[in-house]
Amino acid sequence: IPRVAVFAYRGTEKFMSDDQFQKFYWPSFRKLLTGLVDAGITPIPYFEDDYTARLPYLQELPKGKVPLHFEKVDRVKARDVIGDYNSFWGDIPASLLALGSPEDVKKNVRELIEIFGDTNGLIIDGAVEIPDEAKPENIDAVFEAIEAYG
């Protein structure tokens, strides 16, 4: 098994305090991810909701071994904290892909490239993958923006 998706639900500051996160959530979650890396498996954690407040903890993961997939995060803070540490994955909003214009999608992708283009890695994807409701022209716009700005 070369890769495994790990869904990180309920780890945000909306669900628990930082003290609770440090005591109950993070130690076992870090151990899980590190154990997978030690076993030669690439864990791909998917962080649901806004994970900005938890970014500093992600520096405790093995460098260059854990692509970090975000649903929602402050992109600039993510770059500052993990940009040279592990790859950033995400976070084009599903609503933008389903309801936005191709121009808005291109602007969003351009922002991702401008923020993370010179970091340890960038994987451009939807915040919750690519929703079934995404407009085909918006998916085309993602690739057009990658070609134009990437």
C-alpha positions as CSV (number, residue, x, y, z in Angstrom):
1,I,0.0,0.0,0.0
2,P,1.9,3.1,-1.1
3,R,-0.5,5.7,0.2
4,V,-3.4,5.9,2.6
5,A,-6.0,8.7,3.1
6,V,-6.5,9.7,6.7
7,F,-9.5,11.9,7.5
8,A,-8.8,14.3,10.3
9,Y,-12.3,15.2,11.5
10,R,-13.0,17.1,14.7
11,G,-9.5,18.4,15.2
12,T,-10.3,22.1,14.7
13,E,-10.5,24.8,17.3
14,K,-14.2,24.9,16.7
15,F,-14.5,21.4,18.1
16,M,-12.0,21.4,21.0
17,S,-9.7,23.7,22.8
18,D,-5.9,23.8,22.2
19,D,-5.4,22.0,25.6
20,Q,-7.8,19.3,24.6
21,F,-6.1,19.0,21.2
22,Q,-2.7,18.7,22.8
23,K,-3.8,16.1,25.3
24,F,-6.4,13.9,23.5
25,Y,-6.1,14.4,19.8
26,W,-2.7,15.3,18.5
27,P,-0.5,12.7,20.2
28,S,-2.3,9.7,18.8
29,F,-2.9,11.3,15.4
30,R,0.8,12.2,15.1
31,K,1.7,8.7,16.1
32,L,-0.6,7.3,13.5
33,L,0.9,9.4,10.7
34,T,4.5,8.9,11.8
35,G,3.9,5.2,12.1
36,L,2.6,5.0,8.5
37,V,5.7,6.9,7.3
38,D,7.9,4.6,9.3
39,A,6.2,1.6,7.6
40,G,6.9,3.1,4.1
41,I,3.4,4.3,3.5
42,T,2.6,7.9,2.6
43,P,-0.3,9.2,4.8
44,I,-2.4,11.8,3.2
45,P,-4.3,13.5,6.0
46,Y,-7.4,15.5,5.0
47,F,-8.1,18.3,7.4
48,E,-11.8,19.1,7.5
49,D,-12.9,22.7,8.2
50,D,-10.5,25.5,9.0
51,Y,-7.2,24.1,10.3
52,T,-5.2,27.4,10.5
53,A,-4.9,27.3,14.3
54,R,-3.4,23.8,14.2
55,L,-0.7,24.5,11.6
56,P,2.2,24.7,14.0
57,Y,1.6,21.1,15.1
58,L,2.1,19.9,11.5
59,Q,5.8,20.7,11.7
60,E,6.1,17.7,14.1
61,L,5.5,15.4,11.1
62,P,8.3,13.9,9.1
63,K,9.6,16.5,6.7
64,G,8.8,16.0,3.1
65,K,6.8,12.8,3.8
66,V,3.2,13.9,4.5
67,P,1.3,15.9,1.8
68,L,-1.2,18.0,3.8
69,H,-4.7,18.2,2.2
70,F,-6.8,21.1,3.5
71,E,-10.5,21.9,3.1
72,K,-10.0,25.4,4.4
73,V,-6.9,27.2,5.8
74,D,-5.3,30.6,5.7
75,R,-3.1,30.0,2.7
76,V,-0.5,32.6,3.7
77,K,-0.1,31.3,7.2
78,A,0.1,27.8,5.8
79,R,2.9,28.8,3.5
80,D,4.7,30.5,6.4
81,V,4.4,27.4,8.7
82,I,4.5,24.4,6.4
83,G,5.5,25.8,3.0
84,D,9.1,24.5,3.1
85,Y,8.2,21.5,5.3
86,N,5.5,19.4,3.5
87,S,3.4,19.8,0.4
88,F,0.2,21.8,0.4
89,W,-2.8,20.0,-1.1
90,G,-6.1,21.7,-1.9
91,D,-8.1,23.9,-1.3
92,I,-10.2,25.2,-4.2
93,P,-13.7,25.6,-2.7
94,A,-16.3,23.2,-3.9
95,S,-18.8,26.1,-4.2
96,L,-16.4,27.9,-6.5
97,L,-16.0,24.8,-8.8
98,A,-19.8,24.2,-8.8
99,L,-21.2,27.8,-8.9
100,G,-18.3,30.2,-9.8
101,S,-17.1,31.5,-13.1
102,P,-14.1,30.2,-15.0
103,E,-12.4,33.6,-14.3
104,D,-12.9,33.2,-10.6
105,V,-11.5,29.7,-10.6
106,K,-8.5,30.9,-12.5
107,K,-7.9,33.7,-10.0
108,N,-8.1,31.1,-7.2
109,V,-5.6,28.8,-8.8
110,R,-3.3,31.7,-9.6
111,E,-3.3,32.7,-6.0
112,L,-2.4,29.1,-4.9
113,I,0.5,29.1,-7.4
114,E,1.7,32.5,-6.3
115,I,1.6,31.5,-2.7
116,F,3.0,28.0,-2.9
117,G,4.8,27.9,-6.2
118,D,8.3,28.1,-4.7
119,T,7.7,25.9,-1.7
120,N,8.3,22.2,-0.9
121,G,5.3,21.3,-3.1
122,L,1.8,22.2,-4.3
123,I,-1.0,19.8,-5.2
124,I,-3.9,21.8,-6.7
125,D,-7.2,20.1,-6.0
126,G,-10.7,20.9,-4.8
127,A,-11.1,21.5,-1.1
128,V,-13.3,18.3,-1.0
129,E,-11.8,16.8,-4.1
130,I,-13.7,17.7,-7.3
131,P,-17.4,17.7,-6.6
132,D,-19.8,16.0,-9.0
133,E,-21.6,19.3,-9.4
134,A,-18.5,21.1,-10.7
135,K,-19.0,22.9,-14.0
136,P,-16.9,21.3,-16.8
137,E,-15.8,24.8,-17.8
138,N,-14.5,25.4,-14.3
139,I,-12.5,22.2,-14.3
140,D,-11.0,23.3,-17.7
141,A,-10.2,26.6,-16.0
142,V,-8.2,24.9,-13.3
143,F,-6.0,23.3,-16.0
144,E,-5.8,26.5,-18.0
145,A,-4.6,28.4,-15.0
146,I,-2.0,25.7,-14.1
147,E,-0.6,26.0,-17.6
148,A,-0.7,29.8,-17.6
149,Y,0.7,30.4,-14.1
150,G,2.4,27.2,-13.0
